[in-house]
Amino acid sequence: LGKAELAVPPARPNKLN
């Protein structure tokens, strides 16, 4: 997982994914 993806809360969809 990218750092930006880890920074995204579980409630939000991962932008990198």
mmJSON file of the N, C-alpha and C atoms, coordinates in Angstrom:
{"data_MODEL":{"atom_site":{
"group_PDB":["ATOM","ATOM","ATOM","ATOM","ATOM","ATOM","ATOM","ATOM","ATOM","ATOM","ATOM","ATOM","ATOM","ATOM","ATOM","ATOM","ATOM","ATOM","ATOM","ATOM","ATOM","ATOM","ATOM","ATOM","ATOM","ATOM","ATOM","ATOM","ATOM","ATOM","ATOM","ATOM","ATOM","ATOM","ATOM","ATOM","ATOM","ATOM","ATOM","ATOM","ATOM","ATOM","ATOM","ATOM","ATOM","ATOM","ATOM","ATOM","ATOM","ATOM","ATOM"],
"id":[1,2,3,4,5,6,7,8,9,10,11,12,13,14,15,16,17,18,19,20,21,22,23,24,25,26,27,28,29,30,31,32,33,34,35,36,37,38,39,40,41,42,43,44,45,46,47,48,49,50,51],
"type_symbol":["N","C","C","N","C","C","N","C","C","N","C","C","N","C","C","N","C","C","N","C","C","N","C","C","N","C","C","N","C","C","N","C","C","N","C","C","N","C","C","N","C","C","N","C","C","N","C","C","N","C","C"],
"label_atom_id":["N","CA","C","N","CA","C","N","CA","C","N","CA","C","N","CA","C","N","CA","C","N","CA","C","N","CA","C","N","CA","C","N","CA","C","N","CA","C","N","CA","C","N","CA","C","N","CA","C","N","CA","C","N","CA","C","N","CA","C"],
"label_alt_id":[null,null,null,null,null,null,null,null,null,null,null,null,null,null,null,null,null,null,null,null,null,null,null,null,null,null,null,null,null,null,null,null,null,null,null,null,null,null,null,null,null,null,null,null,null,null,null,null,null,null,null],
"label_comp_id":["LEU","LEU","LEU","GLY","GLY","GLY","LYS","LYS","LYS","ALA","ALA","ALA","GLU","GLU","GLU","LEU","LEU","LEU","ALA","ALA","ALA","VAL","VAL","VAL","PRO","PRO","PRO","PRO","PRO","PRO","ALA","ALA","ALA","ARG","ARG","ARG","PRO","PRO","PRO","ASN","ASN","ASN","LYS","LYS","LYS","LEU","LEU","LEU","ASN","ASN","ASN"],
"label_asym_id":["A","A","A","A","A","A","A","A","A","A","A","A","A","A","A","A","A","A","A","A","A","A","A","A","A","A","A","A","A","A","A","A","A","A","A","A","A","A","A","A","A","A","A","A","A","A","A","A","A","A","A"],
"label_entity_id":["1","1","1","1","1","1","1","1","1","1","1","1","1","1","1","1","1","1","1","1","1","1","1","1","1","1","1","1","1","1","1","1","1","1","1","1","1","1","1","1","1","1","1","1","1","1","1","1","1","1","1"],
"label_seq_id":[1,1,1,2,2,2,3,3,3,4,4,4,5,5,5,6,6,6,7,7,7,8,8,8,9,9,9,10,10,10,11,11,11,12,12,12,13,13,13,14,14,14,15,15,15,16,16,16,17,17,17],
"pdbx_PDB_ins_code":[null,null,null,null,null,null,null,null,null,null,null,null,null,null,null,null,null,null,null,null,null,null,null,null,null,null,null,null,null,null,null,null,null,null,null,null,null,null,null,null,null,null,null,null,null,null,null,null,null,null,null],
"Cartn_x":[0.842,0.0,0.868,0.405,1.149,0.864,1.742,1.547,0.268,-0.019,-1.23,-2.471,-2.364,-3.493,-3.711,-2.605,-2.703,-3.273,-3.054,-3.518,-5.024,-5.617,-7.051,-7.826,-8.805,-9.627,-10.387,-10.679,-11.402,-12.772,-13.334,-14.666,-14.634,-13.46,-13.329,-12.682,-13.071,-12.453,-11.014,-10.12,-8.72,-8.564,-8.024,-7.873,-6.845,-5.834,-4.786,-5.236,-6.222,-6.669,-7.731],
"Cartn_y":[-1.21,0.0,1.247,2.248,3.512,4.337,5.268,6.116,6.93,7.384,8.177,7.321,6.066,5.149,4.859,4.757,4.508,5.724,6.902,8.143,8.303,7.554,7.653,6.866,7.506,6.824,5.656,4.614,3.428,3.794,4.898,5.323,5.801,6.2,6.692,5.639,5.608,4.678,5.094,4.127,4.433,4.96,6.166,6.784,6.037,5.465,4.76,3.375,2.857,1.495,1.507],
"Cartn_z":[0.0,0.0,0.0,-0.753,-0.8,0.446,0.77,1.956,1.828,0.631,0.403,0.648,0.31,0.488,1.985,2.722,4.158,4.883,4.3,4.921,4.761,3.806,3.558,4.614,5.264,6.275,5.662,6.431,5.964,5.393,5.863,5.421,3.975,3.51,2.134,1.232,-0.048,-1.0,-1.279,-1.425,-1.71,-3.131,-3.254,-4.576,-5.428,-4.768,-5.507,-5.92,-5.226,-5.51,-6.599],
"occupancy":[1.0,1.0,1.0,1.0,1.0,1.0,1.0,1.0,1.0,1.0,1.0,1.0,1.0,1.0,1.0,1.0,1.0,1.0,1.0,1.0,1.0,1.0,1.0,1.0,1.0,1.0,1.0,1.0,1.0,1.0,1.0,1.0,1.0,1.0,1.0,1.0,1.0,1.0,1.0,1.0,1.0,1.0,1.0,1.0,1.0,1.0,1.0,1.0,1.0,1.0,1.0],
"B_iso_or_equiv":[0.0,0.0,0.0,0.0,0.0,0.0,0.0,0.0,0.0,0.0,0.0,0.0,0.0,0.0,0.0,0.0,0.0,0.0,0.0,0.0,0.0,0.0,0.0,0.0,0.0,0.0,0.0,0.0,0.0,0.0,0.0,0.0,0.0,0.0,0.0,0.0,0.0,0.0,0.0,0.0,0.0,0.0,0.0,0.0,0.0,0.0,0.0,0.0,0.0,0.0,0.0],
"pdbx_formal_charge":[null,null,null,null,null,null,null,null,null,null,null,null,null,null,null,null,null,null,null,null,null,null,null,null,null,null,null,null,null,null,null,null,null,null,null,null,null,null,null,null,null,null,null,null,null,null,null,null,null,null,null],
"auth_seq_id":[1,1,1,2,2,2,3,3,3,4,4,4,5,5,5,6,6,6,7,7,7,8,8,8,9,9,9,10,10,10,11,11,11,12,12,12,13,13,13,14,14,14,15,15,15,16,16,16,17,17,17],
"auth_comp_id":["LEU","LEU","LEU","GLY","GLY","GLY","LYS","LYS","LYS","ALA","ALA","ALA","GLU","GLU","GLU","LEU","LEU","LEU","ALA","ALA","ALA","VAL","VAL","VAL","PRO","PRO","PRO","PRO","PRO","PRO","ALA","ALA","ALA","ARG","ARG","ARG","PRO","PRO","PRO","ASN","ASN","ASN","LYS","LYS","LYS","LEU","LEU","LEU","ASN","ASN","ASN"],
"auth_asym_id":["A","A","A","A","A","A","A","A","A","A","A","A","A","A","A","A","A","A","A","A","A","A","A","A","A","A","A","A","A","A","A","A","A","A","A","A","A","A","A","A","A","A","A","A","A","A","A","A","A","A","A"],
"auth_atom_id":["N","CA","C","N","CA","C","N","CA","C","N","CA","C","N","CA","C","N","CA","C","N","CA","C","N","CA","C","N","CA","C","N","CA","C","N","CA","C","N","CA","C","N","CA","C","N","CA","C","N","CA","C","N","CA","C","N","CA","C"],
"pdbx_PDB_model_num":[1,1,1,1,1,1,1,1,1,1,1,1,1,1,1,1,1,1,1,1,1,1,1,1,1,1,1,1,1,1,1,1,1,1,1,1,1,1,1,1,1,1,1,1,1,1,1,1,1,1,1]
}}}
